[in-house]
Amino acid sequence: MTIRFYMDENVPRQITTGLRLRGIDTLTVQDDGLTGAADPQVLARATELQRVIFTRDDDFLVIAHQCQQDSTPFYGVVYAHPQTKLLSI
């Protein structure tokens, strides 16, 4: 199974471009027409598309935790802290 990412709008384009250059399937919130959408709507859309949300917004950690508590299915959240230097692989 291949991970397919749904890139939150706060993720720098360089990260999305780097993933795409490595053959990773990514779709941005912007490309999907959801710029400015509320975080719960973005997570719901990622789930609908069967994609893992990739974000630098720690609000998604709270939302994901609540989904787990409520047994609400979602495909996952990858969180990269904004102050963390991301390494190129």
PDB file of N, CA, C and O in Angstrom:
ATOM      1  N   MET A   1       0.830  -1.170   0.000  1.00  0.00           N
ATOM      2  CA  MET A   1       0.000   0.000   0.000  1.00  0.00           C
ATOM      3  C   MET A   1       0.884   1.246   0.000  1.00  0.00           C
ATOM      4  O   MET A   1       1.830   1.344   0.782  1.00  0.00           O
ATOM      5  N   THR A   2       0.577   2.176  -0.863  1.00  0.00           N
ATOM      6  CA  THR A   2       1.328   3.414  -0.976  1.00  0.00           C
ATOM      7  C   THR A   2       0.620   4.515  -0.199  1.00  0.00           C
ATOM      8  O   THR A   2      -0.603   4.640  -0.261  1.00  0.00           O
ATOM      9  N   ILE A   3       1.391   5.310   0.532  1.00  0.00           N
ATOM     10  CA  ILE A   3       0.807   6.444   1.240  1.00  0.00           C
ATOM     11  C   ILE A   3       0.550   7.557   0.243  1.00  0.00           C
ATOM     12  O   ILE A   3       1.417   7.927  -0.547  1.00  0.00           O
ATOM     13  N   ARG A   4      -0.668   8.079   0.302  1.00  0.00           N
ATOM     14  CA  ARG A   4      -1.061   9.221  -0.527  1.00  0.00           C
ATOM     15  C   ARG A   4      -1.336  10.376   0.419  1.00  0.00           C
ATOM     16  O   ARG A   4      -2.147  10.259   1.338  1.00  0.00           O
ATOM     17  N   PHE A   5      -0.651  11.500   0.188  1.00  0.00           N
ATOM     18  CA  PHE A   5      -0.768  12.641   1.083  1.00  0.00           C
ATOM     19  C   PHE A   5      -1.754  13.681   0.584  1.00  0.00           C
ATOM     20  O   PHE A   5      -1.897  13.910  -0.617  1.00  0.00           O
ATOM     21  N   TYR A   6      -2.431  14.307   1.544  1.00  0.00           N
ATOM     22  CA  TYR A   6      -3.262  15.478   1.308  1.00  0.00           C
ATOM     23  C   TYR A   6      -2.570  16.600   2.069  1.00  0.00           C
ATOM     24  O   TYR A   6      -2.591  16.629   3.299  1.00  0.00           O
ATOM     25  N   MET A   7      -1.961  17.519   1.336  1.00  0.00           N
ATOM     26  CA  MET A   7      -1.099  18.537   1.915  1.00  0.00           C
ATOM     27  C   MET A   7      -1.920  19.734   2.390  1.00  0.00           C
ATOM     28  O   MET A   7      -2.604  20.385   1.601  1.00  0.00           O
ATOM     29  N   ASP A   8      -1.840  20.013   3.696  1.00  0.00           N
ATOM     30  CA  ASP A   8      -2.522  21.158   4.269  1.00  0.00           C
ATOM     31  C   ASP A   8      -1.939  22.436   3.672  1.00  0.00           C
ATOM     32  O   ASP A   8      -0.797  22.448   3.213  1.00  0.00           O
ATOM     33  N   GLU A   9      -2.715  23.497   3.679  1.00  0.00           N
ATOM     34  CA  GLU A   9      -2.277  24.729   3.035  1.00  0.00           C
ATOM     35  C   GLU A   9      -1.107  25.406   3.739  1.00  0.00           C
ATOM     36  O   GLU A   9      -0.478  26.291   3.159  1.00  0.00           O
ATOM     37  N   ASN A  10      -0.801  25.016   4.969  1.00  0.00           N
ATOM     38  CA  ASN A  10       0.320  25.633   5.679  1.00  0.00           C
ATOM     39  C   ASN A  10       1.653  24.953   5.395  1.00  0.00           C
ATOM     40  O   ASN A  10       2.685  25.380   5.912  1.00  0.00           O
ATOM     41  N   VAL A  11       1.645  23.911   4.590  1.00  0.00           N
ATOM     42  CA  VAL A  11       2.884  23.200   4.257  1.00  0.00           C
ATOM     43  C   VAL A  11       3.563  23.945   3.101  1.00  0.00           C
ATOM     44  O   VAL A  11       2.939  24.180   2.066  1.00  0.00           O
ATOM     45  N   PRO A  12       4.837  24.316   3.273  1.00  0.00           N
ATOM     46  CA  PRO A  12       5.539  25.020   2.199  1.00  0.00           C
ATOM     47  C   PRO A  12       5.573  24.202   0.899  1.00  0.00           C
ATOM     48  O   PRO A  12       5.732  22.982   0.912  1.00  0.00           O
ATOM     49  N   ARG A  13       5.420  24.910  -0.207  1.00  0.00           N
ATOM     50  CA  ARG A  13       5.399  24.264  -1.522  1.00  0.00           C
ATOM     51  C   ARG A  13       6.657  23.435  -1.772  1.00  0.00           C
ATOM     52  O   ARG A  13       6.606  22.431  -2.482  1.00  0.00           O
ATOM     53  N   GLN A  14       7.787  23.849  -1.192  1.00  0.00           N
ATOM     54  CA  GLN A  14       9.037  23.109  -1.393  1.00  0.00           C
ATOM     55  C   GLN A  14       8.923  21.672  -0.878  1.00  0.00           C
ATOM     56  O   GLN A  14       9.490  20.753  -1.468  1.00  0.00           O
ATOM     57  N   ILE A  15       8.200  21.482   0.206  1.00  0.00           N
ATOM     58  CA  ILE A  15       8.022  20.135   0.743  1.00  0.00           C
ATOM     59  C   ILE A  15       7.181  19.304  -0.212  1.00  0.00           C
ATOM     60  O   ILE A  15       7.520  18.158  -0.507  1.00  0.00           O
ATOM     61  N   THR A  16       6.094  19.872  -0.691  1.00  0.00           N
ATOM     62  CA  THR A  16       5.236  19.163  -1.649  1.00  0.00           C
ATOM     63  C   THR A  16       6.019  18.834  -2.908  1.00  0.00           C
ATOM     64  O   THR A  16       5.943  17.715  -3.414  1.00  0.00           O
ATOM     65  N   THR A  17       6.763  19.793  -3.410  1.00  0.00           N
ATOM     66  CA  THR A  17       7.561  19.577  -4.623  1.00  0.00           C
ATOM     67  C   THR A  17       8.591  18.475  -4.402  1.00  0.00           C
ATOM     68  O   THR A  17       8.772  17.609  -5.258  1.00  0.00           O
ATOM     69  N   GLY A  18       9.266  18.509  -3.252  1.00  0.00           N
ATOM     70  CA  GLY A  18      10.257  17.475  -2.939  1.00  0.00           C
ATOM     71  C   GLY A  18       9.647  16.088  -2.890  1.00  0.00           C
ATOM     72  O   GLY A  18      10.238  15.133  -3.394  1.00  0.00           O
ATOM     73  N   LEU A  19       8.468  15.965  -2.286  1.00  0.00           N
ATOM     74  CA  LEU A  19       7.791  14.667  -2.240  1.00  0.00           C
ATOM     75  C   LEU A  19       7.407  14.206  -3.645  1.00  0.00           C
ATOM     76  O   LEU A  19       7.578  13.037  -3.993  1.00  0.00           O
ATOM     77  N   ARG A  20       6.890  15.130  -4.442  1.00  0.00           N
ATOM     78  CA  ARG A  20       6.495  14.777  -5.808  1.00  0.00           C
ATOM     79  C   ARG A  20       7.691  14.343  -6.642  1.00  0.00           C
ATOM     80  O   ARG A  20       7.588  13.413  -7.443  1.00  0.00           O
ATOM     81  N   LEU A  21       8.818  15.009  -6.460  1.00  0.00           N
ATOM     82  CA  LEU A  21      10.031  14.634  -7.195  1.00  0.00           C
ATOM     83  C   LEU A  21      10.495  13.225  -6.841  1.00  0.00           C
ATOM     84  O   LEU A  21      11.184  12.573  -7.626  1.00  0.00           O
ATOM     85  N   ARG A  22      10.114  12.766  -5.663  1.00  0.00           N
ATOM     86  CA  ARG A  22      10.465  11.415  -5.218  1.00  0.00           C
ATOM     87  C   ARG A  22       9.367  10.400  -5.515  1.00  0.00           C
ATOM     88  O   ARG A  22       9.420   9.259  -5.056  1.00  0.00           O
ATOM     89  N   GLY A  23       8.373  10.828  -6.288  1.00  0.00           N
ATOM     90  CA  GLY A  23       7.324   9.908  -6.712  1.00  0.00           C
ATOM     91  C   GLY A  23       6.207   9.704  -5.712  1.00  0.00           C
ATOM     92  O   GLY A  23       5.415   8.772  -5.855  1.00  0.00           O
ATOM     93  N   ILE A  24       6.125  10.565  -4.689  1.00  0.00           N
ATOM     94  CA  ILE A  24       5.071  10.449  -3.679  1.00  0.00           C
ATOM     95  C   ILE A  24       3.810  11.130  -4.203  1.00  0.00           C
ATOM     96  O   ILE A  24       3.868  12.255  -4.697  1.00  0.00           O
ATOM     97  N   ASP A  25       2.694  10.460  -4.097  1.00  0.00           N
ATOM     98  CA  ASP A  25       1.403  10.986  -4.542  1.00  0.00           C
ATOM     99  C   ASP A  25       0.932  12.045  -3.552  1.00  0.00           C
ATOM    100  O   ASP A  25       0.614  11.724  -2.407  1.00  0.00           O
ATOM    101  N   THR A  26       0.887  13.298  -3.983  1.00  0.00           N
ATOM    102  CA  THR A  26       0.435  14.389  -3.132  1.00  0.00           C
ATOM    103  C   THR A  26      -0.644  15.198  -3.835  1.00  0.00           C
ATOM    104  O   THR A  26      -0.609  15.399  -5.050  1.00  0.00           O
ATOM    105  N   LEU A  27      -1.591  15.652  -3.049  1.00  0.00           N
ATOM    106  CA  LEU A  27      -2.625  16.565  -3.510  1.00  0.00           C
ATOM    107  C   LEU A  27      -2.705  17.675  -2.479  1.00  0.00           C
ATOM    108  O   LEU A  27      -2.821  17.404  -1.283  1.00  0.00           O
ATOM    109  N   THR A  28      -2.642  18.922  -2.929  1.00  0.00           N
ATOM    110  CA  THR A  28      -2.707  20.030  -1.980  1.00  0.00           C
ATOM    111  C   THR A  28      -4.149  20.487  -1.780  1.00  0.00           C
ATOM    112  O   THR A  28      -5.008  20.314  -2.644  1.00  0.00           O
ATOM    113  N   VAL A  29      -4.378  21.070  -0.622  1.00  0.00           N
ATOM    114  CA  VAL A  29      -5.677  21.673  -0.329  1.00  0.00           C
ATOM    115  C   VAL A  29      -6.003  22.714  -1.406  1.00  0.00           C
ATOM    116  O   VAL A  29      -7.143  22.817  -1.859  1.00  0.00           O
ATOM    117  N   GLN A  30      -4.989  23.478  -1.805  1.00  0.00           N
ATOM    118  CA  GLN A  30      -5.188  24.509  -2.811  1.00  0.00           C
ATOM    119  C   GLN A  30      -5.629  23.905  -4.146  1.00  0.00           C
ATOM    120  O   GLN A  30      -6.567  24.396  -4.774  1.00  0.00           O
ATOM    121  N   ASP A  31      -4.953  22.843  -4.573  1.00  0.00           N
ATOM    122  CA  ASP A  31      -5.302  22.194  -5.841  1.00  0.00           C
ATOM    123  C   ASP A  31      -6.690  21.568  -5.793  1.00  0.00           C
ATOM    124  O   ASP A  31      -7.338  21.398  -6.826  1.00  0.00           O
ATOM    125  N   ASP A  32      -7.140  21.228  -4.593  1.00  0.00           N
ATOM    126  CA  ASP A  32      -8.451  20.607  -4.413  1.00  0.00           C
ATOM    127  C   ASP A  32      -9.554  21.649  -4.195  1.00  0.00           C
ATOM    128  O   ASP A  32     -10.722  21.295  -4.033  1.00  0.00           O
ATOM    129  N   GLY A  33      -9.185  22.923  -4.191  1.00  0.00           N
ATOM    130  CA  GLY A  33     -10.176  23.983  -4.065  1.00  0.00           C
ATOM    131  C   GLY A  33     -10.683  24.236  -2.664  1.00  0.00           C
ATOM    132  O   GLY A  33     -11.764  24.800  -2.497  1.00  0.00           O
ATOM    133  N   LEU A  34      -9.919  23.830  -1.633  1.00  0.00           N
ATOM    134  CA  LEU A  34     -10.369  24.019  -0.259  1.00  0.00           C
ATOM    135  C   LEU A  34      -9.532  25.034   0.519  1.00  0.00           C
ATOM    136  O   LEU A  34      -9.488  24.990   1.749  1.00  0.00           O
ATOM    137  N   THR A  35      -8.876  25.936  -0.185  1.00  0.00           N
ATOM    138  CA  THR A  35      -8.096  26.963   0.499  1.00  0.00           C
ATOM    139  C   THR A  35      -8.988  27.715   1.481  1.00  0.00           C
ATOM    140  O   THR A  35     -10.079  28.164   1.130  1.00  0.00           O
ATOM    141  N   GLY A  36      -8.510  27.846   2.713  1.00  0.00           N
ATOM    142  CA  GLY A  36      -9.250  28.566   3.737  1.00  0.00           C
ATOM    143  C   GLY A  36     -10.302  27.751   4.460  1.00  0.00           C
ATOM    144  O   GLY A  36     -10.983  28.268   5.345  1.00  0.00           O
ATOM    145  N   ALA A  37     -10.448  26.482   4.098  1.00  0.00           N
ATOM    146  CA  ALA A  37     -11.449  25.626   4.753  1.00  0.00           C
ATOM    147  C   ALA A  37     -11.031  25.347   6.196  1.00  0.00           C
ATOM    148  O   ALA A  37      -9.846  25.349   6.527  1.00  0.00           O
ATOM    149  N   ALA A  38     -12.020  25.109   7.035  1.00  0.00           N
ATOM    150  CA  ALA A  38     -11.764  24.769   8.434  1.00  0.00           C
ATOM    151  C   ALA A  38     -11.053  23.421   8.526  1.00  0.00           C
ATOM    152  O   ALA A  38     -11.269  22.537   7.696  1.00  0.00           O
ATOM    153  N   ASP A  39     -10.207  23.272   9.540  1.00  0.00           N
ATOM    154  CA  ASP A  39      -9.426  22.045   9.702  1.00  0.00           C
ATOM    155  C   ASP A  39     -10.274  20.776   9.723  1.00  0.00           C
ATOM    156  O   ASP A  39      -9.898  19.804   9.068  1.00  0.00           O
ATOM    157  N   PRO A  40     -11.397  20.732  10.442  1.00  0.00           N
ATOM    158  CA  PRO A  40     -12.205  19.510  10.412  1.00  0.00           C
ATOM    159  C   PRO A  40     -12.697  19.161   8.995  1.00  0.00           C
ATOM    160  O   PRO A  40     -12.794  17.988   8.635  1.00  0.00           O
ATOM    161  N   GLN A  41     -13.003  20.188   8.209  1.00  0.00           N
ATOM    162  CA  GLN A  41     -13.431  19.953   6.827  1.00  0.00           C
ATOM    163  C   GLN A  41     -12.275  19.394   5.994  1.00  0.00           C
ATOM    164  O   GLN A  41     -12.478  18.516   5.156  1.00  0.00           O
ATOM    165  N   VAL A  42     -11.066  19.905   6.229  1.00  0.00           N
ATOM    166  CA  VAL A  42      -9.889  19.422   5.505  1.00  0.00           C
ATOM    167  C   VAL A  42      -9.621  17.957   5.859  1.00  0.00           C
ATOM    168  O   VAL A  42      -9.345  17.152   4.970  1.00  0.00           O
ATOM    169  N   LEU A  43      -9.699  17.604   7.137  1.00  0.00           N
ATOM    170  CA  LEU A  43      -9.490  16.209   7.536  1.00  0.00           C
ATOM    171  C   LEU A  43     -10.584  15.308   6.954  1.00  0.00           C
ATOM    172  O   LEU A  43     -10.303  14.192   6.516  1.00  0.00           O
ATOM    173  N   ALA A  44     -11.809  15.784   6.950  1.00  0.00           N
ATOM    174  CA  ALA A  44     -12.905  14.998   6.369  1.00  0.00           C
ATOM    175  C   ALA A  44     -12.670  14.775   4.877  1.00  0.00           C
ATOM    176  O   ALA A  44     -12.929  13.687   4.362  1.00  0.00           O
ATOM    177  N   ARG A  45     -12.185  15.795   4.189  1.00  0.00           N
ATOM    178  CA  ARG A  45     -11.915  15.655   2.748  1.00  0.00           C
ATOM    179  C   ARG A  45     -10.768  14.668   2.516  1.00  0.00           C
ATOM    180  O   ARG A  45     -10.839  13.837   1.611  1.00  0.00           O
ATOM    181  N   ALA A  46      -9.723  14.756   3.321  1.00  0.00           N
ATOM    182  CA  ALA A  46      -8.612  13.807   3.195  1.00  0.00           C
ATOM    183  C   ALA A  46      -9.110  12.383   3.397  1.00  0.00           C
ATOM    184  O   ALA A  46      -8.701  11.471   2.679  1.00  0.00           O
ATOM    185  N   THR A  47      -9.982  12.195   4.361  1.00  0.00           N
ATOM    186  CA  THR A  47     -10.549  10.870   4.630  1.00  0.00           C
ATOM    187  C   THR A  47     -11.391  10.398   3.460  1.00  0.00           C
ATOM    188  O   THR A  47     -11.308   9.241   3.049  1.00  0.00           O
ATOM    189  N   GLU A  48     -12.200  11.301   2.927  1.00  0.00           N
ATOM    190  CA  GLU A  48     -13.026  10.965   1.761  1.00  0.00           C
ATOM    191  C   GLU A  48     -12.163  10.508   0.583  1.00  0.00           C
ATOM    192  O   GLU A  48     -12.540   9.602  -0.161  1.00  0.00           O
ATOM    193  N   LEU A  49     -11.004  11.145   0.426  1.00  0.00           N
ATOM    194  CA  LEU A  49     -10.088  10.807  -0.667  1.00  0.00           C
ATOM    195  C   LEU A  49      -9.132   9.661  -0.320  1.00  0.00           C
ATOM    196  O   LEU A  49      -8.305   9.260  -1.138  1.00  0.00           O
ATOM    197  N   GLN A  50      -9.258   9.145   0.895  1.00  0.00           N
ATOM    198  CA  GLN A  50      -8.399   8.072   1.402  1.00  0.00           C
ATOM    199  C   GLN A  50      -6.922   8.481   1.376  1.00  0.00           C
ATOM    200  O   GLN A  50      -6.057   7.754   0.887  1.00  0.00           O
ATOM    201  N   ARG A  51      -6.672   9.683   1.928  1.00  0.00           N
ATOM    202  CA  ARG A  51      -5.324  10.239   1.980  1.00  0.00           C
ATOM    203  C   ARG A  51      -4.965  10.596   3.413  1.00  0.00           C
ATOM    204  O   ARG A  51      -5.835  10.885   4.235  1.00  0.00           O
ATOM    205  N   VAL A  52      -3.684  10.572   3.695  1.00  0.00           N
ATOM    206  CA  VAL A  52      -3.141  10.989   4.986  1.00  0.00           C
ATOM    207  C   VAL A  52      -2.897  12.490   4.914  1.00  0.00           C
ATOM    208  O   VAL A  52      -2.286  12.975   3.961  1.00  0.00           O
ATOM    209  N   ILE A  53      -3.370  13.229   5.915  1.00  0.00           N
ATOM    210  CA  ILE A  53      -3.132  14.673   5.932  1.00  0.00           C
ATOM    211  C   ILE A  53      -1.694  14.931   6.374  1.00  0.00           C
ATOM    212  O   ILE A  53      -1.238  14.360   7.364  1.00  0.00           O
ATOM    213  N   PHE A  54      -0.985  15.779   5.652  1.00  0.00           N
ATOM    214  CA  PHE A  54       0.363  16.214   6.009  1.00  0.00           C
ATOM    215  C   PHE A  54       0.238  17.675   6.403  1.00  0.00           C
ATOM    216  O   PHE A  54      -0.203  18.497   5.599  1.00  0.00           O
ATOM    217  N   THR A  55       0.621  18.009   7.626  1.00  0.00           N
ATOM    218  CA  THR A  55       0.392  19.348   8.133  1.00  0.00           C
ATOM    219  C   THR A  55       1.512  19.830   9.029  1.00  0.00           C
ATOM    220  O   THR A  55       2.303  19.040   9.545  1.00  0.00           O
ATOM    221  N   ARG A  56       1.566  21.131   9.204  1.00  0.00           N
ATOM    222  CA  ARG A  56       2.447  21.759  10.192  1.00  0.00           C
ATOM    223  C   ARG A  56       1.603  22.497  11.218  1.00  0.00           C
ATOM    224  O   ARG A  56       2.121  23.309  11.985  1.00  0.00           O
ATOM    225  N   ASP A  57       0.315  22.221  11.232  1.00  0.00           N
ATOM    226  CA  ASP A  57      -0.660  22.872  12.111  1.00  0.00           C
ATOM    227  C   ASP A  57      -0.988  21.924  13.253  1.00  0.00           C
ATOM    228  O   ASP A  57      -1.592  20.874  13.037  1.00  0.00           O
ATOM    229  N   ASP A  58      -0.589  22.292  14.475  1.00  0.00           N
ATOM    230  CA  ASP A  58      -0.794  21.380  15.604  1.00  0.00           C
ATOM    231  C   ASP A  58      -2.259  21.217  15.994  1.00  0.00           C
ATOM    232  O   ASP A  58      -2.578  20.343  16.800  1.00  0.00           O
ATOM    233  N   ASP A  59      -3.159  22.031  15.445  1.00  0.00           N
ATOM    234  CA  ASP A  59      -4.595  21.833  15.683  1.00  0.00           C
ATOM    235  C   ASP A  59      -5.049  20.456  15.191  1.00  0.00           C
ATOM    236  O   ASP A  59      -5.981  19.870  15.742  1.00  0.00           O
ATOM    237  N   PHE A  60      -4.389  19.949  14.159  1.00  0.00           N
ATOM    238  CA  PHE A  60      -4.766  18.633  13.633  1.00  0.00           C
ATOM    239  C   PHE A  60      -4.492  17.520  14.630  1.00  0.00           C
ATOM    240  O   PHE A  60      -5.155  16.484  14.600  1.00  0.00           O
ATOM    241  N   LEU A  61      -3.525  17.722  15.510  1.00  0.00           N
ATOM    242  CA  LEU A  61      -3.254  16.708  16.536  1.00  0.00           C
ATOM    243  C   LEU A  61      -4.430  16.603  17.500  1.00  0.00           C
ATOM    244  O   LEU A  61      -4.796  15.508  17.927  1.00  0.00           O
ATOM    245  N   VAL A  62      -5.014  17.734  17.838  1.00  0.00           N
ATOM    246  CA  VAL A  62      -6.188  17.754  18.711  1.00  0.00           C
ATOM    247  C   VAL A  62      -7.385  17.117  17.999  1.00  0.00           C
ATOM    248  O   VAL A  62      -8.111  16.315  18.586  1.00  0.00           O
ATOM    249  N   ILE A  63      -7.578  17.478  16.743  1.00  0.00           N
ATOM    250  CA  ILE A  63      -8.697  16.933  15.971  1.00  0.00           C
ATOM    251  C   ILE A  63      -8.548  15.418  15.814  1.00  0.00           C
ATOM    252  O   ILE A  63      -9.517  14.675  15.975  1.00  0.00           O
ATOM    253  N   ALA A  64      -7.337  14.967  15.501  1.00  0.00           N
ATOM    254  CA  ALA A  64      -7.102  13.527  15.341  1.00  0.00           C
ATOM    255  C   ALA A  64      -7.339  12.790  16.651  1.00  0.00           C
ATOM    256  O   ALA A  64      -7.921  11.705  16.661  1.00  0.00           O
ATOM    257  N   HIS A  65      -6.895  13.371  17.747  1.00  0.00           N
ATOM    258  CA  HIS A  65      -7.122  12.752  19.060  1.00  0.00           C
ATOM    259  C   HIS A  65      -8.619  12.624  19.332  1.00  0.00           C
ATOM    260  O   HIS A  65      -9.080  11.589  19.814  1.00  0.00           O
ATOM    261  N   GLN A  66      -9.370  13.667  19.024  1.00  0.00           N
ATOM    262  CA  GLN A  66     -10.819  13.623  19.231  1.00  0.00           C
ATOM    263  C   GLN A  66     -11.467  12.561  18.341  1.00  0.00           C
ATOM    264  O   GLN A  66     -12.372  11.851  18.778  1.00  0.00           O
ATOM    265  N   CYS A  67     -11.008  12.453  17.106  1.00  0.00           N
ATOM    266  CA  CYS A  67     -11.526  11.407  16.217  1.00  0.00           C
ATOM    267  C   CYS A  67     -11.276  10.020  16.800  1.00  0.00           C
ATOM    268  O   CYS A  67     -12.139   9.144  16.732  1.00  0.00           O
ATOM    269  N   GLN A  68     -10.088   9.830  17.373  1.00  0.00           N
ATOM    270  CA  GLN A  68      -9.788   8.543  17.997  1.00  0.00           C
ATOM    271  C   GLN A  68     -10.698   8.286  19.184  1.00  0.00           C
ATOM    272  O   GLN A  68     -11.186   7.170  19.364  1.00  0.00           O
ATOM    273  N   GLN A  69     -10.931   9.305  19.993  1.00  0.00           N
ATOM    274  CA  GLN A  69     -11.803   9.151  21.154  1.00  0.00           C
ATOM    275  C   GLN A  69     -13.235   8.823  20.744  1.00  0.00           C
ATOM    276  O   GLN A  69     -13.930   8.068  21.423  1.00  0.00           O
ATOM    277  N   ASP A  70     -13.664   9.402  19.622  1.00  0.00           N
ATOM    278  CA  ASP A  70     -15.032   9.206  19.125  1.00  0.00           C
ATOM    279  C   ASP A  70     -15.164   8.004  18.186  1.00  0.00           C
ATOM    280  O   ASP A  70     -16.251   7.717  17.684  1.00  0.00           O
ATOM    281  N   SER A  71     -14.053   7.306  17.954  1.00  0.00           N
ATOM    282  CA  SER A  71     -14.013   6.196  16.992  1.00  0.00           C
ATOM    283  C   SER A  71     -14.425   6.641  15.593  1.00  0.00           C
ATOM    284  O   SER A  71     -15.056   5.889  14.851  1.00  0.00           O
ATOM    285  N   THR A  72     -14.062   7.867  15.247  1.00  0.00           N
ATOM    286  CA  THR A  72     -14.316   8.398  13.906  1.00  0.00           C
ATOM    287  C   THR A  72     -13.128   8.041  13.020  1.00  0.00           C
ATOM    288  O   THR A  72     -11.999   8.423  13.329  1.00  0.00           O
ATOM    289  N   PRO A  73     -13.353   7.324  11.936  1.00  0.00           N
ATOM    290  CA  PRO A  73     -12.232   6.900  11.093  1.00  0.00           C
ATOM    291  C   PRO A  73     -11.597   8.063  10.326  1.00  0.00           C
ATOM    292  O   PRO A  73     -12.278   8.995   9.898  1.00  0.00           O
ATOM    293  N   PHE A  74     -10.296   7.981  10.168  1.00  0.00           N
ATOM    294  CA  PHE A  74      -9.544   8.888   9.299  1.00  0.00           C
ATOM    295  C   PHE A  74      -8.277   8.143   8.891  1.00  0.00           C
ATOM    296  O   PHE A  74      -7.918   7.140   9.509  1.00  0.00           O
ATOM    297  N   TYR A  75      -7.603   8.627   7.856  1.00  0.00           N
ATOM    298  CA  TYR A  75      -6.476   7.883   7.296  1.00  0.00           C
ATOM    299  C   TYR A  75      -5.136   8.196   7.928  1.00  0.00           C
ATOM    300  O   TYR A  75      -4.141   7.533   7.635  1.00  0.00           O
ATOM    301  N   GLY A  76      -5.099   9.195   8.789  1.00  0.00           N
ATOM    302  CA  GLY A  76      -3.862   9.492   9.494  1.00  0.00           C
ATOM    303  C   GLY A  76      -3.435  10.932   9.326  1.00  0.00           C
ATOM    304  O   GLY A  76      -3.898  11.647   8.437  1.00  0.00           O
ATOM    305  N   VAL A  77      -2.529  11.339  10.217  1.00  0.00           N
ATOM    306  CA  VAL A  77      -1.990  12.694  10.214  1.00  0.00           C
ATOM    307  C   VAL A  77      -0.474  12.600  10.336  1.00  0.00           C
ATOM    308  O   VAL A  77       0.044  11.952  11.246  1.00  0.00           O
ATOM    309  N   VAL A  78       0.226  13.243   9.422  1.00  0.00           N
ATOM    310  CA  VAL A  78       1.669  13.414   9.542  1.00  0.00           C
ATOM    311  C   VAL A  78       1.872  14.868   9.923  1.00  0.00           C
ATOM    312  O   VAL A  78       1.474  15.780   9.199  1.00  0.00           O
ATOM    313  N   TYR A  79       2.498  15.067  11.072  1.00  0.00           N
ATOM    314  CA  TYR A  79       2.719  16.407  11.598  1.00  0.00           C
ATOM    315  C   TYR A  79       4.210  16.696  11.627  1.00  0.00           C
ATOM    316  O   TYR A  79       4.991  15.933  12.195  1.00  0.00           O
ATOM    317  N   ALA A  80       4.599  17.805  11.009  1.00  0.00           N
ATOM    318  CA  ALA A  80       5.986  18.262  11.049  1.00  0.00           C
ATOM    319  C   ALA A  80       5.999  19.622  11.730  1.00  0.00           C
ATOM    320  O   ALA A  80       5.450  20.588  11.202  1.00  0.00           O
ATOM    321  N   HIS A  81       6.616  19.700  12.886  1.00  0.00           N
ATOM    322  CA  HIS A  81       6.662  20.956  13.639  1.00  0.00           C
ATOM    323  C   HIS A  81       7.296  22.052  12.771  1.00  0.00           C
ATOM    324  O   HIS A  81       8.317  21.810  12.128  1.00  0.00           O
ATOM    325  N   PRO A  82       6.703  23.252  12.746  1.00  0.00           N
ATOM    326  CA  PRO A  82       7.214  24.322  11.896  1.00  0.00           C
ATOM    327  C   PRO A  82       8.645  24.751  12.210  1.00  0.00           C
ATOM    328  O   PRO A  82       9.322  25.290  11.334  1.00  0.00           O
ATOM    329  N   GLN A  83       9.123  24.529  13.429  1.00  0.00           N
ATOM    330  CA  GLN A  83      10.478  24.932  13.770  1.00  0.00           C
ATOM    331  C   GLN A  83      11.490  23.812  13.563  1.00  0.00           C
ATOM    332  O   GLN A  83      12.688  23.998  13.778  1.00  0.00           O
ATOM    333  N   THR A  84      11.002  22.657  13.147  1.00  0.00           N
ATOM    334  CA  THR A  84      11.883  21.524  12.910  1.00  0.00           C
ATOM    335  C   THR A  84      12.457  21.637  11.504  1.00  0.00           C
ATOM    336  O   THR A  84      11.720  21.836  10.539  1.00  0.00           O
ATOM    337  N   LYS A  85      13.759  21.513  11.396  1.00  0.00           N
ATOM    338  CA  LYS A  85      14.371  21.521  10.089  1.00  0.00           C
ATOM    339  C   LYS A  85      14.103  20.158   9.450  1.00  0.00           C
ATOM    340  O   LYS A  85      14.475  19.118   9.995  1.00  0.00           O
ATOM    341  N   LEU A  86      13.459  20.183   8.298  1.00  0.00           N
ATOM    342  CA  LEU A  86      13.168  18.939   7.615  1.00  0.00           C
ATOM    343  C   LEU A  86      14.355  18.546   6.758  1.00  0.00           C
ATOM    344  O   LEU A  86      14.903  19.363   6.018  1.00  0.00           O
ATOM    345  N   LEU A  87      14.741  17.300   6.866  1.00  0.00           N
ATOM    346  CA  LEU A  87      15.881  16.809   6.108  1.00  0.00           C
ATOM    347  C   LEU A  87      15.445  16.300   4.750  1.00  0.00           C
ATOM    348  O   LEU A  87      14.365  15.725   4.614  1.00  0.00           O
ATOM    349  N   SER A  88      16.241  16.501   3.789  1.00  0.00           N
ATOM    350  CA  SER A  88      16.002  15.998   2.448  1.00  0.00           C
ATOM    351  C   SER A  88      16.459  14.545   2.382  1.00  0.00           C
ATOM    352  O   SER A  88      17.564  14.215   2.813  1.00  0.00           O
ATOM    353  N   ILE A  89      15.604  13.677   1.841  1.00  0.00           N
ATOM    354  CA  ILE A  89      16.010  12.281   1.696  1.00  0.00           C
ATOM    355  C   ILE A  89      16.032  11.890   0.235  1.00  0.00           C
ATOM    356  O   ILE A  89      16.351  10.747  -0.093  1.00  0.00           O
TER     357      ILE A  89
END
